[in-house]
Amino acid sequence: MSQVTERDVMSALSKVNDPELHRDLVSLDMVQDVRLLPGGAIKLRIDLTTPACPLKGQIQGDVEAALRALPGVNSVELEWGAKVRKSQPAAKGAFIPGVKHVVLVGAGKGGVGKSTVALNLAAALRLEGATVGLLDADFYGPSVPIMTGLQGKPTSKDGKTLEPLDAHGLKVMSIGFLVDPDQAMVWRGPMLHSAITQLLRDVNWGELDYLVLDLPPGTGDVPLSLSQLVNAAGIVLVSTPQDVALADVVKAKAMFDRVSVPVLGIVENMSEFVCPHCSQGTPIFDTGGGGRAAEAMKIPLLGRIPLDLAIRMGGDRGIPVTVEHPDSKQAAAFREMARNIAGRVSVAALDTKLPVFKLG
């Protein structure tokens, strides 16, 4: 290995780009701990910008190809790390300084499975190795307590901040923990603004890679308040495939564009019903609507989630399918979605303006 130096290695990798960030691995400080070993072997660590990197395999292939092209190199051994980069600093959101990225999950209308997507997104990111919190900000219909199996009220160690509850390795907070479950929420805008401020500022979230916020459906006071309070990495819009649901997604995107919250993409939930007996898929709510809407709005389709009995049962029992059956086809759909979202968040962290997504 005398003819190959660490400088040669870094020079070769300076020509290898992260396929999503479109910058080379060296300038992104992703190449670490380079070791030149006997027998023409190179060992090094690549620190990804998220443990849920969707293009890890492509990066591995590109790195190995670049290094094997060097004279005398016979083998390349890669180790993997992850260093989640914080979003561009902003004055707003300073009261949750330990949270690197706030990811909103919203929907143009109710009944599309937004909370199921938010919970399984958080669980999937956790499964990939990230530290994750989940805030149920759906004040009119908080379902996260049931879907996580959590009961009881949060406590405070210092008399000033609330400690989030723990479920499946997630830090969880919900307005449902703080009010009577049978109490109807009839709050107006100022009360909602105050409540969401306290759930962000007065909860001890600690150090998190991602804080997933489950928003109420529609384009009301809570999404508007959040656009003022936090420097969100972006919002994920959830819809079912039929036109009536997708029409509301278009309106929701227009609202978030107006308040300068980046739209990360769309998730098509209940894309098809999968028969538990024969595994035959049936598109109950039309087919391909999410892809057509994504193409029309020039945003990515982040994932298609089936209408599946195991997903529903997991939510009812308080154990999301991504946790209970992490290797199942249902969990695989959520994990692919989570990787795509994490990739978009990494792009947003590098550049405050997301590039226009082009299909094909």
Kinemage of the C-alpha trace (Angstrom):
@kinemage 1
@onewidth
@group {chain A} dominant
@subgroup {mainchain}
@vectorlist {calphas} color= white
{ca met a 1} P 0.000 0.000 0.000
{ca ser a 2} L 3.004 2.302 -0.096
{ca gln a 3} L 1.897 3.725 -3.440
{ca val a 4} L -1.536 4.727 -2.080
{ca thr a 5} L -1.814 7.413 0.577
{ca glu a 6} L -4.664 8.768 2.648
{ca arg a 7} L -4.525 11.835 0.453
{ca asp a 8} L -5.144 9.601 -2.587
{ca val a 9} L -8.166 8.095 -0.835
{ca met a 10} L -9.635 11.485 0.009
{ca ser a 11} L -8.966 12.749 -3.503
{ca ala a 12} L -10.816 9.764 -4.995
{ca leu a 13} L -13.772 10.210 -2.646
{ca ser a 14} L -13.946 13.929 -3.366
{ca lys a 15} L -15.312 12.854 -6.753
{ca val a 16} L -18.073 10.710 -5.183
{ca asn a 17} L -21.307 12.598 -4.571
{ca asp a 18} L -24.080 11.912 -2.105
{ca pro a 19} L -26.824 11.125 -4.636
{ca glu a 20} L -29.448 13.197 -2.814
{ca leu a 21} L -27.380 16.122 -1.597
{ca his a 22} L -25.404 16.403 -4.862
{ca arg a 23} L -22.209 17.280 -3.031
{ca asp a 24} L -19.110 15.182 -2.588
{ca leu a 25} L -18.584 13.042 0.495
{ca val a 26} L -15.379 14.838 1.519
{ca ser a 27} L -16.815 18.355 1.563
{ca leu a 28} L -19.817 16.991 3.490
{ca asp a 29} L -17.373 15.588 6.109
{ca met a 30} L -18.819 12.096 5.648
{ca val a 31} L -15.428 10.316 5.264
{ca gln a 32} L -13.914 9.347 8.607
{ca asp a 33} L -11.214 7.125 10.111
{ca val a 34} L -9.363 6.117 6.934
{ca arg a 35} L -6.935 3.236 7.525
{ca leu a 36} L -4.462 1.772 5.022
{ca leu a 37} L -3.895 -1.901 5.832
{ca pro a 38} L -1.456 -4.556 4.560
{ca gly a 39} L -2.350 -6.476 1.435
{ca gly a 40} L -3.872 -3.563 -0.415
{ca ala a 41} L -6.839 -3.150 1.957
{ca ile a 42} L -8.545 0.102 2.863
{ca lys a 43} L -10.877 0.474 5.843
{ca leu a 44} L -12.921 3.609 6.511
{ca arg a 45} L -16.153 4.887 8.007
{ca ile a 46} L -18.856 6.811 6.169
{ca asp a 47} L -21.006 9.016 8.397
{ca leu a 48} L -24.393 9.299 6.701
{ca thr a 49} L -26.525 12.409 7.189
{ca thr a 50} L -29.270 10.184 8.622
{ca pro a 51} L -29.311 6.597 9.894
{ca ala a 52} L -32.392 6.149 7.693
{ca cys a 53} L -30.505 7.008 4.505
{ca pro a 54} L -32.538 5.722 1.530
{ca leu a 55} L -29.534 5.520 -0.812
{ca lys a 56} L -26.974 3.825 1.417
{ca gly a 57} L -26.508 1.000 -1.077
{ca gln a 58} L -25.742 3.390 -3.905
{ca ile a 59} L -23.225 5.294 -1.779
{ca gln a 60} L -21.520 2.017 -0.857
{ca gly a 61} L -21.222 0.964 -4.483
{ca asp a 62} L -19.847 4.338 -5.569
{ca val a 63} L -17.278 4.449 -2.738
{ca glu a 64} L -16.041 0.925 -3.401
{ca ala a 65} L -15.762 1.566 -7.129
{ca ala a 66} L -13.802 4.798 -6.613
{ca leu a 67} L -11.327 3.201 -4.202
{ca arg a 68} L -10.844 -0.046 -6.127
{ca ala a 69} L -9.809 2.064 -9.108
{ca leu a 70} L -6.724 3.190 -7.175
{ca pro a 71} L -3.515 1.247 -8.028
{ca gly a 72} L -2.780 -1.552 -5.603
{ca val a 73} L -6.146 -1.548 -3.805
{ca asn a 74} L -7.488 -5.088 -3.460
{ca ser a 75} L -10.277 -4.719 -0.916
{ca val a 76} L -12.435 -2.032 0.675
{ca glu a 77} L -14.127 -2.423 4.061
{ca leu a 78} L -16.779 0.124 4.966
{ca glu a 79} L -18.118 0.912 8.403
{ca trp a 80} L -21.229 3.030 8.771
{ca gly a 81} L -22.086 5.829 11.123
{ca ala a 82} L -24.658 8.605 11.086
{ca lys a 83} L -24.446 12.242 12.031
{ca val a 84} L -27.818 13.937 11.637
{ca arg a 85} L -27.211 17.534 10.612
{ca lys a 86} L -29.313 20.213 12.257
{ca ser a 87} L -31.588 22.370 10.137
{ca gln a 88} L -30.477 25.888 9.327
{ca pro a 89} L -30.617 27.921 12.567
{ca ala a 90} L -33.508 30.284 13.092
{ca ala a 91} L -34.745 32.447 15.935
{ca lys a 92} L -38.086 30.670 15.959
{ca gly a 93} L -37.841 27.186 17.398
{ca ala a 94} L -35.037 28.217 19.759
{ca phe a 95} L -37.068 26.887 22.693
{ca ile a 96} L -36.470 23.298 21.514
{ca pro a 97} L -32.717 23.596 20.945
{ca gly a 98} L -31.992 19.876 21.388
{ca val a 99} L -34.240 18.865 18.486
{ca lys a 100} L -32.400 18.722 15.177
{ca his a 101} L -35.442 18.387 12.900
{ca val a 102} L -39.158 18.956 13.345
{ca val a 103} L -41.202 16.954 10.823
{ca leu a 104} L -44.897 17.802 10.522
{ca val a 105} L -47.448 15.219 9.406
{ca gly a 106} L -50.717 16.679 8.147
{ca ala a 107} L -53.695 16.028 5.931
{ca gly a 108} L -56.202 18.078 4.022
{ca lys a 109} L -59.079 16.146 5.570
{ca gly a 110} L -59.747 13.699 8.389
{ca gly a 111} L -60.072 9.954 8.112
{ca val a 112} L -57.057 9.313 5.893
{ca gly a 113} L -54.893 7.638 8.547
{ca lys a 114} L -52.659 10.600 9.313
{ca ser a 115} L -51.986 9.568 12.930
{ca thr a 116} L -51.185 5.995 11.866
{ca val a 117} L -48.640 7.356 9.400
{ca ala a 118} L -47.154 9.754 11.980
{ca leu a 119} L -46.737 7.041 14.619
{ca asn a 120} L -45.249 4.497 12.250
{ca leu a 121} L -42.971 7.151 10.752
{ca ala a 122} L -41.605 7.884 14.217
{ca ala a 123} L -41.268 4.165 14.996
{ca ala a 124} L -39.565 3.452 11.665
{ca leu a 125} L -37.031 6.252 12.165
{ca arg a 126} L -36.333 4.856 15.623
{ca leu a 127} L -35.890 1.389 14.134
{ca glu a 128} L -33.301 2.807 11.726
{ca gly a 129} L -31.275 4.089 14.684
{ca ala a 130} L -32.453 7.689 15.140
{ca thr a 131} L -33.534 9.301 18.406
{ca val a 132} L -37.160 10.305 17.925
{ca gly a 133} L -40.003 12.079 19.689
{ca leu a 134} L -43.689 12.145 18.790
{ca leu a 135} L -45.968 15.061 19.629
{ca asp a 136} L -49.686 14.545 19.180
{ca ala a 137} L -50.860 18.034 18.287
{ca asp a 138} L -54.268 16.888 17.021
{ca phe a 139} L -56.143 18.731 19.747
{ca tyr a 140} L -59.614 17.820 18.509
{ca gly a 141} L -58.949 14.090 18.177
{ca pro a 142} L -55.782 12.974 19.999
{ca ser a 143} L -55.380 9.303 19.130
{ca val a 144} L -51.713 8.756 19.958
{ca pro a 145} L -52.409 7.710 23.598
{ca ile a 146} L -54.523 4.776 22.371
{ca met a 147} L -52.204 3.942 19.477
{ca thr a 148} L -49.133 3.806 21.757
{ca gly a 149} L -50.905 2.091 24.676
{ca leu a 150} L -49.878 4.883 27.041
{ca gln a 151} L -51.927 5.841 30.087
{ca gly a 152} L -51.461 8.261 32.934
{ca lys a 153} L -50.261 11.836 33.117
{ca pro a 154} L -46.754 13.243 32.566
{ca thr a 155} L -44.675 14.136 35.585
{ca ser a 156} L -42.220 16.972 36.209
{ca lys a 157} L -38.800 16.602 37.802
{ca asp a 158} L -38.087 20.304 38.209
{ca gly a 159} L -41.601 21.737 38.565
{ca lys a 160} L -41.116 23.655 35.307
{ca thr a 161} L -41.048 21.168 32.449
{ca leu a 162} L -43.011 17.990 31.769
{ca glu a 163} L -41.284 14.696 31.124
{ca pro a 164} L -42.534 12.996 27.954
{ca leu a 165} L -43.792 9.436 28.314
{ca asp a 166} L -41.928 6.563 26.686
{ca ala a 167} L -43.430 4.127 24.212
{ca his a 168} L -41.430 1.711 22.073
{ca gly a 169} L -38.284 3.828 22.450
{ca leu a 170} L -40.086 7.040 21.489
{ca lys a 171} L -40.524 10.153 23.614
{ca val a 172} L -44.250 10.841 23.417
{ca met a 173} L -46.428 13.783 24.423
{ca ser a 174} L -50.100 14.371 23.674
{ca ile a 175} L -52.789 16.792 24.747
{ca gly a 176} L -54.694 13.579 25.438
{ca phe a 177} L -52.459 12.963 28.477
{ca leu a 178} L -53.442 16.312 29.985
{ca val a 179} L -57.233 16.478 29.581
{ca asp a 180} L -60.136 14.201 30.422
{ca pro a 181} L -60.503 11.743 27.517
{ca asp a 182} L -64.258 12.387 27.443
{ca gln a 183} L -63.822 16.173 27.368
{ca ala a 184} L -64.643 17.919 24.095
{ca met a 185} L -62.019 20.428 23.005
{ca val a 186} L -63.759 23.692 22.118
{ca trp a 187} L -60.710 25.949 22.139
{ca arg a 188} L -60.341 28.961 19.903
{ca gly a 189} L -57.213 30.150 18.136
{ca pro a 190} L -55.402 31.934 21.019
{ca met a 191} L -55.901 28.972 23.357
{ca leu a 192} L -54.628 26.548 20.718
{ca his a 193} L -51.588 28.743 20.067
{ca ser a 194} L -50.796 28.831 23.788
{ca ala a 195} L -51.238 25.068 24.156
{ca ile a 196} L -48.990 24.140 21.241
{ca thr a 197} L -46.359 26.598 22.524
{ca gln a 198} L -46.346 24.892 25.920
{ca leu a 199} L -46.171 21.392 24.447
{ca leu a 200} L -43.069 22.434 22.518
{ca arg a 201} L -41.366 24.710 25.043
{ca asp a 202} L -42.377 23.191 28.385
{ca val a 203} L -41.639 19.537 27.608
{ca asn a 204} L -38.185 18.109 28.288
{ca trp a 205} L -37.588 16.666 24.823
{ca gly a 206} L -33.831 16.381 25.369
{ca glu a 207} L -31.597 15.572 22.399
{ca leu a 208} L -33.582 14.282 19.404
{ca asp a 209} L -32.726 13.700 15.776
{ca tyr a 210} L -36.385 14.032 14.788
{ca leu a 211} L -39.534 15.316 16.473
{ca val a 212} L -42.594 14.136 14.537
{ca leu a 213} L -45.700 16.304 14.980
{ca asp a 214} L -49.112 14.817 14.265
{ca leu a 215} L -51.229 17.796 13.204
{ca pro a 216} L -55.000 18.116 13.203
{ca pro a 217} L -56.482 17.690 9.723
{ca gly a 218} L -57.189 20.699 7.544
{ca thr a 219} L -55.643 24.137 7.405
{ca gly a 220} L -56.728 25.702 10.696
{ca asp a 221} L -55.121 27.454 13.638
{ca val a 222} L -52.640 24.765 14.772
{ca pro a 223} L -50.746 24.443 11.460
{ca leu a 224} L -50.608 28.230 11.219
{ca ser a 225} L -49.299 28.547 14.776
{ca leu a 226} L -46.630 25.927 14.156
{ca ser a 227} L -45.434 27.734 11.056
{ca gln a 228} L -44.760 30.725 13.320
{ca leu a 229} L -43.278 28.814 16.263
{ca val a 230} L -40.882 26.263 14.814
{ca asn a 231} L -38.341 26.056 12.048
{ca ala a 232} L -39.878 22.888 10.633
{ca ala a 233} L -37.813 20.775 8.255
{ca gly a 234} L -41.040 20.305 6.329
{ca ile a 235} L -44.437 18.678 6.244
{ca val a 236} L -45.523 15.264 5.009
{ca leu a 237} L -49.035 15.306 3.538
{ca val a 238} L -51.143 12.159 3.905
{ca ser a 239} L -54.000 11.248 1.587
{ca thr a 240} L -55.970 8.298 0.309
{ca pro a 241} L -55.953 7.706 -3.467
{ca gln a 242} L -59.420 8.991 -4.392
{ca asp a 243} L -59.977 12.405 -5.952
{ca val a 244} L -62.049 13.859 -3.090
{ca ala a 245} L -59.168 13.356 -0.634
{ca leu a 246} L -56.493 14.492 -3.061
{ca ala a 247} L -58.367 17.734 -3.764
{ca asp a 248} L -57.939 18.655 -0.098
{ca val a 249} L -54.224 17.832 -0.266
{ca val a 250} L -53.833 20.425 -3.017
{ca lys a 251} L -55.406 23.033 -0.726
{ca ala a 252} L -53.216 21.997 2.184
{ca lys a 253} L -50.071 22.285 0.080
{ca ala a 254} L -51.118 25.762 -1.029
{ca met a 255} L -51.512 26.811 2.606
{ca phe a 256} L -48.110 25.484 3.665
{ca asp a 257} L -46.473 27.059 0.623
{ca arg a 258} L -48.023 30.354 1.679
{ca val a 259} L -46.558 30.173 5.205
{ca ser a 260} L -43.146 28.984 3.881
{ca val a 261} L -43.183 25.461 5.320
{ca pro a 262} L -41.455 23.114 2.844
{ca val a 263} L -43.670 20.278 1.606
{ca leu a 264} L -41.516 17.148 1.735
{ca gly a 265} L -43.965 15.071 -0.277
{ca ile a 266} L -47.139 13.017 -0.169
{ca val a 267} L -47.881 9.618 1.378
{ca glu a 268} L -50.648 7.598 -0.238
{ca asn a 269} L -52.312 5.726 2.627
{ca met a 270} L -54.784 2.864 2.156
{ca ser a 271} L -53.408 2.470 -1.350
{ca glu a 272} L -54.955 -0.983 -1.630
{ca phe a 273} L -56.617 -3.562 0.574
{ca val a 274} L -54.541 -6.700 0.989
{ca cys a 275} L -56.647 -9.797 1.629
{ca pro a 276} L -55.283 -11.615 4.724
{ca his a 277} L -56.250 -14.994 3.191
{ca cys a 278} L -55.035 -14.844 -0.388
{ca ser a 279} L -52.784 -11.738 -0.261
{ca gln a 280} L -54.659 -10.339 -3.274
{ca gly a 281} L -54.560 -6.541 -3.487
{ca thr a 282} L -57.758 -4.581 -4.215
{ca pro a 283} L -57.606 -0.786 -4.814
{ca ile a 284} L -60.721 0.152 -2.826
{ca phe a 285} L -60.068 3.904 -3.006
{ca asp a 286} L -59.048 4.093 -6.672
{ca thr a 287} L -55.479 3.542 -7.778
{ca gly a 288} L -52.500 5.736 -8.582
{ca gly a 289} L -54.090 8.921 -7.242
{ca gly a 290} L -51.176 9.762 -4.982
{ca gly a 291} L -48.683 9.482 -7.809
{ca arg a 292} L -50.780 11.663 -10.114
{ca ala a 293} L -51.205 14.303 -7.398
{ca ala a 294} L -47.490 14.259 -6.592
{ca glu a 295} L -46.610 14.725 -10.242
{ca ala a 296} L -49.097 17.576 -10.631
{ca met a 297} L -47.764 19.366 -7.535
{ca lys a 298} L -44.105 18.576 -8.402
{ca ile a 299} L -43.448 16.881 -5.075
{ca pro a 300} L -42.288 13.294 -4.472
{ca leu a 301} L -44.554 10.397 -3.652
{ca leu a 302} L -42.869 9.295 -0.426
{ca gly a 303} L -44.612 5.968 -0.033
{ca arg a 304} L -47.692 3.829 -0.571
{ca ile a 305} L -49.142 2.227 2.561
{ca pro a 306} L -51.660 -0.616 2.206
{ca leu a 307} L -55.028 -0.865 3.958
{ca asp a 308} L -54.128 -3.841 6.074
{ca leu a 309} L -55.655 -5.610 9.063
{ca ala a 310} L -52.319 -5.869 10.885
{ca ile a 311} L -51.833 -2.080 10.722
{ca arg a 312} L -55.300 -1.458 12.167
{ca met a 313} L -54.870 -4.067 14.903
{ca gly a 314} L -51.497 -2.651 15.897
{ca gly a 315} L -52.979 0.798 16.381
{ca asp a 316} L -55.874 -0.562 18.455
{ca arg a 317} L -53.558 -2.614 20.691
{ca gly a 318} L -51.059 0.187 21.201
{ca ile a 319} L -48.209 -1.581 19.397
{ca pro a 320} L -47.630 -0.177 15.902
{ca val a 321} L -46.983 -2.774 13.224
{ca thr a 322} L -43.541 -1.312 12.594
{ca val a 323} L -42.621 -2.250 16.173
{ca glu a 324} L -44.522 -5.523 16.549
{ca his a 325} L -43.601 -6.961 13.144
{ca pro a 326} L -40.536 -4.997 11.958
{ca asp a 327} L -39.732 -7.482 9.180
{ca ser a 328} L -43.252 -7.682 7.754
{ca lys a 329} L -44.342 -6.314 4.376
{ca gln a 330} L -46.480 -3.740 6.179
{ca ala a 331} L -43.522 -2.487 8.205
{ca ala a 332} L -41.362 -2.494 5.073
{ca ala a 333} L -43.766 0.005 3.464
{ca phe a 334} L -43.460 2.338 6.461
{ca arg a 335} L -39.681 1.936 6.637
{ca glu a 336} L -39.266 2.770 2.958
{ca met a 337} L -41.480 5.825 3.493
{ca ala a 338} L -39.396 6.871 6.522
{ca arg a 339} L -36.134 6.568 4.576
{ca asn a 340} L -37.517 8.717 1.787
{ca ile a 341} L -38.666 11.340 4.287
{ca ala a 342} L -35.307 11.298 6.111
{ca gly a 343} L -33.566 11.819 2.781
{ca arg a 344} L -35.699 14.841 1.977
{ca val a 345} L -35.063 16.253 5.450
{ca ser a 346} L -31.309 15.922 4.902
{ca val a 347} L -31.641 17.876 1.672
{ca ala a 348} L -33.655 20.556 3.470
{ca ala a 349} L -31.032 20.774 6.234
{ca leu a 350} L -28.272 21.401 3.700
{ca asp a 351} L -30.255 23.947 1.735
{ca thr a 352} L -33.223 25.835 3.145
{ca lys a 353} L -34.859 25.701 -0.287
{ca leu a 354} L -35.809 22.215 -1.423
{ca pro a 355} L -35.214 21.559 -5.111
{ca val a 356} L -38.208 21.002 -7.361
{ca phe a 357} L -38.836 17.275 -7.571
{ca lys a 358} L -39.012 15.935 -11.108
{ca leu a 359} L -40.594 12.581 -11.817
{ca gly a 360} L -38.877 10.229 -14.184
